[in-house]
């Protein structure tokens, strides 16, 4: 399974405007990254039944997959209520990831999109995921990597002017608001997956430092969306192109950059449950 052999991302990017689909319903810092990730799934086959580990509110699944996934699992009940309204899953399960209520070898595939970095104790979750997957079944996931914190623009500014203690403090602050527990390199993930019963088939870095800067500042520019969410239950009050013209202009270059970025701040993985 090789990216270069079966996922011509740039050629397919023009077919679906993932950027508009995502930023018309999400604050742009979240929608931009999800839009970039959505392109990678266009030629990835997910045999049924499929588990979405950490499905959240179901927004990503509702836009990216061309069928209902069989099971969406999440430990938080409020996002699952939103997922139920979107109808992206055959069944929703409210349980921690290390207590998946399915028998051994039940699922033929699994995805976990930008979720694993938020789980403090990953080993029990990955072990239980491996238990419920068929031997040879694909597991697709993506996470921020070891380049993420070092590429933040504000902390790098502090470093350049000799205030490295502020740079470190900002990285810690950003990691905290992003709820990241793991920003690891490929070798760490390879070891972690091997221990759980998976093997890595393919991986690639994406989302350049420049794209990360757009996302980083989007956390602050996106504060009005939080107000809209609290008051009206929607991130974007008027999802019209005229209203989001500036947002599209800000995010377009980050979305259209070359998908594979050797120095990218996130990594997309294709793993497989070991055969034995």
DAVEN-V456664 format. One record per backbone hydrogen bond with DSSP energy under -1.0 kcal/mol. CO is the residue of the C=O (numbers start at 1). NH is the residue of the N-H. If there is no record, write none. Layout:
co=CO nh=NH
co=CO nh=NH
This chain:
co=2 nh=6
co=3 nh=7
co=7 nh=9
co=8 nh=12
co=9 nh=13
co=12 nh=15
co=16 nh=18
co=17 nh=21
co=18 nh=22
co=19 nh=23
co=20 nh=24
co=22 nh=25
co=22 nh=26
co=27 nh=30
co=27 nh=31
co=28 nh=32
co=30 nh=34
co=31 nh=35
co=32 nh=36
co=33 nh=37
co=34 nh=38
co=35 nh=39
co=37 nh=40
co=38 nh=41
co=39 nh=42
co=41 nh=44
co=49 nh=108
co=49 nh=109
co=50 nh=71
co=51 nh=111
co=52 nh=73
co=55 nh=58
co=58 nh=62
co=59 nh=63
co=60 nh=64
co=61 nh=65
co=69 nh=90
co=70 nh=91
co=71 nh=52
co=72 nh=93
co=73 nh=54
co=73 nh=55
co=77 nh=81
co=78 nh=82
co=79 nh=83
co=80 nh=84
co=81 nh=85
co=82 nh=86
co=83 nh=87
co=88 nh=69
co=91 nh=72
co=93 nh=74
co=96 nh=99
co=100 nh=102
co=103 nh=106
co=107 nh=134
co=109 nh=51
co=110 nh=140
co=111 nh=53
co=112 nh=142
co=115 nh=118
co=116 nh=119
co=117 nh=181
co=117 nh=182
co=122 nh=126
co=123 nh=127
co=124 nh=128
co=125 nh=129
co=126 nh=130
co=127 nh=131
co=128 nh=132
co=131 nh=105
co=132 nh=107
co=134 nh=137
co=137 nh=273
co=138 nh=110
co=139 nh=271
co=140 nh=112
co=141 nh=269
co=142 nh=114
co=143 nh=267
co=145 nh=148
co=148 nh=151
co=149 nh=152
co=152 nh=156
co=153 nh=157
co=154 nh=158
co=155 nh=159
co=156 nh=160
co=157 nh=161
co=158 nh=163
co=159 nh=162
co=163 nh=167
co=164 nh=168
co=165 nh=169
co=166 nh=170
co=167 nh=171
co=168 nh=172
co=169 nh=173
co=170 nh=174
co=171 nh=175
co=172 nh=176
co=173 nh=177
co=174 nh=178
co=175 nh=180
co=185 nh=189
co=186 nh=190
co=187 nh=191
co=188 nh=192
co=189 nh=193
co=190 nh=194
co=191 nh=195
co=192 nh=196
co=193 nh=197
co=193 nh=198
co=197 nh=274
co=199 nh=272
co=202 nh=270
co=204 nh=268
co=205 nh=261
co=206 nh=266
co=207 nh=265
co=208 nh=212
co=209 nh=213
co=210 nh=214
co=211 nh=215
co=212 nh=216
co=213 nh=217
co=214 nh=218
co=216 nh=219
co=217 nh=221
co=218 nh=222
co=220 nh=223
co=222 nh=226
co=223 nh=227
co=224 nh=228
co=225 nh=229
co=226 nh=230
co=227 nh=231
co=228 nh=232
co=229 nh=233
co=238 nh=240
co=240 nh=244
co=244 nh=248
co=245 nh=249
co=246 nh=250
co=247 nh=251
co=248 nh=252
co=251 nh=255
co=252 nh=256
co=261 nh=264
co=265 nh=145
co=266 nh=206
co=267 nh=143
co=268 nh=204
co=269 nh=141
co=270 nh=201
co=270 nh=202
co=271 nh=139
co=272 nh=199
co=273 nh=136
